[in-house]
Amino acid sequence: MKKLLTYALKVGGLTHVSKVENGYKCGCICPECKEELSAVANIEGKEYEKDEHFSTLSVDCNYAFLFYRNL
């Protein structure tokens, strides 16, 4: 099973997903593929089984889950 990416690059160094805004507003980049990330944390009112993590639109990234717009 693939582990969830919980740290990403942001101006000033690494940051945890719980410390940034949800979605692409977080301004974070994947440490491996250098693609833009979306923060998926603190989802309220939805049945969501994964822990907080970063996701990506890049199909070439081996570290972040592929982002699905229906979350």
N, CA, C and O atoms as a GROMACS GRO file, in nm:
protein
  284
    1MET      N    1   0.083  -0.119   0.000
    1MET     CA    2   0.000   0.000   0.000
    1MET      C    3   0.087   0.125   0.000
    1MET      O    4   0.188   0.131   0.070
    2LYS      N    5   0.048   0.221  -0.078
    2LYS     CA    6   0.123   0.345  -0.090
    2LYS      C    7   0.105   0.431   0.035
    2LYS      O    8  -0.008   0.448   0.082
    3LYS      N    9   0.214   0.484   0.089
    3LYS     CA   10   0.205   0.571   0.205
    3LYS      C   11   0.160   0.711   0.163
    3LYS      O   12   0.183   0.754   0.050
    4LEU      N   13   0.094   0.780   0.255
    4LEU     CA   14   0.047   0.914   0.228
    4LEU      C   15   0.160   1.015   0.243
    4LEU      O   16   0.239   1.007   0.337
    5LEU      N   17   0.167   1.111   0.151
    5LEU     CA   18   0.266   1.218   0.158
    5LEU      C   19   0.212   1.325   0.253
    5LEU      O   20   0.109   1.386   0.225
    6THR      N   21   0.280   1.347   0.364
    6THR     CA   22   0.232   1.443   0.464
    6THR      C   23   0.320   1.567   0.477
    6THR      O   24   0.282   1.662   0.545
    7TYR      N   25   0.438   1.566   0.414
    7TYR     CA   26   0.526   1.683   0.414
    7TYR      C   27   0.554   1.726   0.271
    7TYR      O   28   0.565   1.643   0.181
    8ALA      N   29   0.566   1.857   0.252
    8ALA     CA   30   0.592   1.911   0.118
    8ALA      C   31   0.681   2.034   0.129
    8ALA      O   32   0.700   2.089   0.237
    9LEU      N   33   0.734   2.074   0.015
    9LEU     CA   34   0.817   2.195   0.010
    9LEU      C   35   0.730   2.319   0.001
    9LEU      O   36   0.633   2.324  -0.076
   10LYS      N   37   0.765   2.417   0.079
   10LYS     CA   38   0.701   2.548   0.077
   10LYS      C   39   0.812   2.648   0.106
   10LYS      O   40   0.915   2.611   0.161
   11VAL      N   41   0.793   2.772   0.071
   11VAL     CA   42   0.895   2.872   0.097
   11VAL      C   43   0.939   2.861   0.243
   11VAL      O   44   0.857   2.870   0.334
   12GLY      N   45   1.066   2.842   0.263
   12GLY     CA   46   1.120   2.829   0.398
   12GLY      C   47   1.152   2.687   0.438
   12GLY      O   48   1.209   2.665   0.545
   13GLY      N   49   1.116   2.588   0.355
   13GLY     CA   50   1.150   2.450   0.388
   13GLY      C   51   1.032   2.356   0.380
   13GLY      O   52   0.935   2.381   0.310
   14LEU      N   53   1.043   2.246   0.456
   14LEU     CA   54   0.936   2.146   0.458
   14LEU      C   55   0.824   2.190   0.551
   14LEU      O   56   0.849   2.255   0.653
   15THR      N   57   0.701   2.156   0.515
   15THR     CA   58   0.586   2.187   0.599
   15THR      C   59   0.491   2.068   0.603
   15THR      O   60   0.483   1.992   0.507
   16HIS      N   61   0.421   2.053   0.713
   16HIS     CA   62   0.324   1.943   0.730
   16HIS      C   63   0.189   1.987   0.673
   16HIS      O   64   0.154   2.105   0.676
   17VAL      N   65   0.115   1.891   0.621
   17VAL     CA   66  -0.014   1.918   0.557
   17VAL      C   67  -0.113   1.985   0.652
   17VAL      O   68  -0.199   2.060   0.606
   18SER      N   69  -0.102   1.962   0.780
   18SER     CA   70  -0.195   2.023   0.876
   18SER      C   71  -0.166   2.171   0.901
   18SER      O   72  -0.245   2.240   0.965
   19LYS      N   73  -0.053   2.219   0.850
   19LYS     CA   74  -0.012   2.358   0.875
   19LYS      C   75  -0.043   2.452   0.758
   19LYS      O   76  -0.007   2.570   0.763
   20VAL      N   77  -0.108   2.402   0.653
   20VAL     CA   78  -0.136   2.484   0.534
   20VAL      C   79  -0.286   2.481   0.501
   20VAL      O   80  -0.360   2.399   0.555
   21GLU      N   81  -0.328   2.570   0.413
   21GLU     CA   82  -0.467   2.572   0.368
   21GLU      C   83  -0.496   2.451   0.282
   21GLU      O   84  -0.406   2.396   0.218
   22ASN      N   85  -0.622   2.409   0.279
   22ASN     CA   86  -0.663   2.299   0.192
   22ASN      C   87  -0.654   2.339   0.046
   22ASN      O   88  -0.658   2.457   0.011
   23GLY      N   89  -0.643   2.239  -0.039
   23GLY     CA   90  -0.642   2.260  -0.183
   23GLY      C   91  -0.510   2.316  -0.232
   23GLY      O   92  -0.407   2.308  -0.164
   24TYR      N   93  -0.514   2.372  -0.354
   24TYR     CA   94  -0.394   2.428  -0.414
   24TYR      C   95  -0.355   2.562  -0.353
   24TYR      O   96  -0.249   2.616  -0.386
   25LYS      N   97  -0.439   2.618  -0.266
   25LYS     CA   98  -0.407   2.742  -0.197
   25LYS      C   99  -0.286   2.724  -0.106
   25LYS      O  100  -0.225   2.821  -0.063
   26CYS      N  101  -0.252   2.599  -0.076
   26CYS     CA  102  -0.142   2.572   0.016
   26CYS      C  103  -0.007   2.620  -0.039
   26CYS      O  104   0.083   2.653   0.038
   27GLY      N  105   0.007   2.625  -0.172
   27GLY     CA  106   0.131   2.672  -0.231
   27GLY      C  107   0.248   2.577  -0.211
   27GLY      O  108   0.363   2.621  -0.201
   28CYS      N  109   0.221   2.448  -0.204
   28CYS     CA  110   0.324   2.348  -0.177
   28CYS      C  111   0.365   2.273  -0.304
   28CYS      O  112   0.290   2.264  -0.401
   29ILE      N  113   0.488   2.220  -0.299
   29ILE     CA  114   0.546   2.148  -0.412
   29ILE      C  115   0.597   2.013  -0.362
   29ILE      O  116   0.648   2.002  -0.250
   30CYS      N  117   0.583   1.910  -0.444
   30CYS     CA  118   0.630   1.777  -0.410
   30CYS      C  119   0.783   1.777  -0.400
   30CYS      O  120   0.850   1.824  -0.492
   31PRO      N  121   0.839   1.724  -0.292
   31PRO     CA  122   0.984   1.719  -0.277
   31PRO      C  123   1.052   1.632  -0.382
   31PRO      O  124   1.171   1.651  -0.410
   32GLU      N  125   0.980   1.537  -0.440
   32GLU     CA  126   1.039   1.446  -0.538
   32GLU      C  127   1.023   1.496  -0.681
   32GLU      O  128   1.123   1.517  -0.750
   33CYS      N  129   0.899   1.515  -0.728
   33CYS     CA  130   0.876   1.547  -0.870
   33CYS      C  131   0.868   1.697  -0.896
   33CYS      O  132   0.866   1.739  -1.012
   34LYS      N  133   0.863   1.778  -0.791
   34LYS     CA  134   0.860   1.925  -0.801
   34LYS      C  135   0.732   1.979  -0.865
   34LYS      O  136   0.730   2.092  -0.914
   35GLU      N  137   0.625   1.899  -0.863
   35GLU     CA  138   0.495   1.942  -0.915
   35GLU      C  139   0.413   2.005  -0.802
   35GLU      O  140   0.438   1.978  -0.684
   36GLU      N  141   0.317   2.088  -0.839
   36GLU     CA  142   0.228   2.151  -0.743
   36GLU      C  143   0.142   2.046  -0.672
   36GLU      O  144   0.098   1.948  -0.732
   37LEU      N  145   0.120   2.067  -0.542
   37LEU     CA  146   0.041   1.974  -0.462
   37LEU      C  147  -0.086   2.039  -0.411
   37LEU      O  148  -0.095   2.162  -0.400
   38SER      N  149  -0.183   1.957  -0.380
   38SER     CA  150  -0.307   1.999  -0.317
   38SER      C  151  -0.312   1.938  -0.178
   38SER      O  152  -0.290   1.817  -0.162
   39ALA      N  153  -0.340   2.019  -0.076
   39ALA     CA  154  -0.350   1.968   0.060
   39ALA      C  155  -0.490   1.911   0.081
   39ALA      O  156  -0.590   1.976   0.050
   40VAL      N  157  -0.496   1.790   0.134
   40VAL     CA  158  -0.622   1.724   0.164
   40VAL      C  159  -0.623   1.699   0.314
   40VAL      O  160  -0.571   1.597   0.361
   41ALA      N  161  -0.681   1.792   0.389
   41ALA     CA  162  -0.683   1.782   0.535
   41ALA      C  163  -0.810   1.847   0.589
   41ALA      O  164  -0.869   1.934   0.525
   42ASN      N  165  -0.849   1.804   0.706
   42ASN     CA  166  -0.963   1.864   0.774
   42ASN      C  167  -1.088   1.868   0.687
   42ASN      O  168  -1.155   1.971   0.680
   43ILE      N  169  -1.119   1.757   0.622
   43ILE     CA  170  -1.238   1.750   0.539
   43ILE      C  171  -1.358   1.724   0.630
   43ILE      O  172  -1.366   1.621   0.696
   44GLU      N  173  -1.451   1.820   0.632
   44GLU     CA  174  -1.567   1.808   0.719
   44GLU      C  175  -1.691   1.774   0.638
   44GLU      O  176  -1.704   1.814   0.522
   45GLY      N  177  -1.781   1.702   0.699
   45GLY     CA  178  -1.909   1.675   0.638
   45GLY      C  179  -1.908   1.573   0.526
   45GLY      O  180  -2.008   1.558   0.456
   46LYS      N  181  -1.799   1.503   0.509
   46LYS     CA  182  -1.789   1.401   0.405
   46LYS      C  183  -1.735   1.274   0.467
   46LYS      O  184  -1.655   1.278   0.560
   47GLU      N  185  -1.778   1.163   0.415
   47GLU     CA  186  -1.720   1.036   0.458
   47GLU      C  187  -1.587   1.021   0.386
   47GLU      O  188  -1.584   1.003   0.264
   48TYR      N  189  -1.480   1.028   0.460
   48TYR     CA  190  -1.348   1.024   0.401
   48TYR      C  191  -1.260   0.936   0.487
   48TYR      O  192  -1.243   0.963   0.606
   49GLU      N  193  -1.205   0.831   0.429
   49GLU     CA  194  -1.136   0.730   0.508
   49GLU      C  195  -0.985   0.748   0.516
   49GLU      O  196  -0.921   0.679   0.596
   50LYS      N  197  -0.925   0.836   0.438
   50LYS     CA  198  -0.780   0.853   0.442
   50LYS      C  199  -0.742   0.962   0.542
   50LYS      O  200  -0.818   1.055   0.567
   51ASP      N  201  -0.623   0.948   0.598
   51ASP     CA  202  -0.570   1.053   0.683
   51ASP      C  203  -0.531   1.172   0.596
   51ASP      O  204  -0.524   1.161   0.474
   52GLU      N  205  -0.505   1.284   0.660
   52GLU     CA  206  -0.466   1.403   0.585
   52GLU      C  207  -0.338   1.376   0.507
   52GLU      O  208  -0.250   1.304   0.552
   53HIS      N  209  -0.330   1.436   0.386
   53HIS     CA  210  -0.217   1.411   0.298
   53HIS      C  211  -0.215   1.516   0.186
   53HIS      O  212  -0.307   1.597   0.173
   54PHE      N  213  -0.109   1.511   0.107
   54PHE     CA  214  -0.100   1.592  -0.014
   54PHE      C  215  -0.133   1.504  -0.132
   54PHE      O  216  -0.104   1.384  -0.131
   55SER      N  217  -0.192   1.564  -0.236
   55SER     CA  218  -0.219   1.490  -0.359
   55SER      C  219  -0.171   1.575  -0.476
   55SER      O  220  -0.143   1.694  -0.461
   56THR      N  221  -0.161   1.512  -0.594
   56THR     CA  222  -0.105   1.577  -0.711
   56THR      C  223  -0.188   1.547  -0.835
   56THR      O  224  -0.263   1.449  -0.839
   57LEU      N  225  -0.176   1.631  -0.935
   57LEU     CA  226  -0.238   1.605  -1.066
   57LEU      C  227  -0.140   1.533  -1.157
   57LEU      O  228  -0.179   1.486  -1.264
   58SER      N  229  -0.015   1.523  -1.117
   58SER     CA  230   0.088   1.460  -1.199
   58SER      C  231   0.078   1.308  -1.195
   58SER      O  232   0.085   1.248  -1.088
   59VAL      N  233   0.061   1.247  -1.309
   59VAL     CA  234   0.056   1.100  -1.314
   59VAL      C  235   0.196   1.040  -1.304
   59VAL      O  236   0.209   0.919  -1.287
   60ASP      N  237   0.298   1.122  -1.312
   60ASP     CA  238   0.436   1.073  -1.306
   60ASP      C  239   0.493   1.071  -1.165
   60ASP      O  240   0.605   1.024  -1.144
   61CYS      N  241   0.418   1.121  -1.068
   61CYS     CA  242   0.469   1.126  -0.930
   61CYS      C  243   0.448   0.993  -0.860
   61CYS      O  244   0.338   0.937  -0.862
   62ASN      N  245   0.554   0.941  -0.799
   62ASN     CA  246   0.548   0.815  -0.726
   62ASN      C  247   0.527   0.835  -0.576
   62ASN      O  248   0.523   0.737  -0.501
   63TYR      N  249   0.514   0.959  -0.531
   63TYR     CA  250   0.509   0.987  -0.389
   63TYR      C  251   0.376   1.041  -0.339
   63TYR      O  252   0.339   1.014  -0.225
   64ALA      N  253   0.304   1.116  -0.419
   64ALA     CA  254   0.175   1.172  -0.377
   64ALA      C  255   0.062   1.100  -0.448
   64ALA      O  256   0.076   1.057  -0.563
   65PHE      N  257  -0.051   1.085  -0.380
   65PHE     CA  258  -0.167   1.024  -0.442
   65PHE      C  259  -0.218   1.112  -0.555
   65PHE      O  260  -0.211   1.235  -0.547
   66LEU      N  261  -0.269   1.049  -0.659
   66LEU     CA  262  -0.329   1.121  -0.769
   66LEU      C  263  -0.455   1.189  -0.719
   66LEU      O  264  -0.536   1.127  -0.652
   67PHE      N  265  -0.472   1.316  -0.752
   67PHE     CA  266  -0.585   1.395  -0.705
   67PHE      C  267  -0.710   1.364  -0.786
   67PHE      O  268  -0.707   1.367  -0.909
   68TYR      N  269  -0.817   1.336  -0.717
   68TYR     CA  270  -0.947   1.314  -0.782
   68TYR      C  271  -1.038   1.430  -0.743
   68TYR      O  272  -1.058   1.456  -0.625
   69ARG      N  273  -1.092   1.498  -0.840
   69ARG     CA  274  -1.171   1.619  -0.814
   69ARG      C  275  -1.303   1.593  -0.742
   69ARG      O  276  -1.367   1.689  -0.699
   70ASN      N  277  -1.345   1.470  -0.727
   70ASN     CA  278  -1.472   1.443  -0.661
   70ASN      C  279  -1.459   1.422  -0.510
   70ASN      O  280  -1.550   1.365  -0.449
   71LEU      N  281  -1.350   1.467  -0.450
   71LEU     CA  282  -1.334   1.451  -0.305
   71LEU      C  283  -1.428   1.543  -0.231
   71LEU      O  284  -1.429   1.544  -0.108
   0.00000   0.00000   0.00000
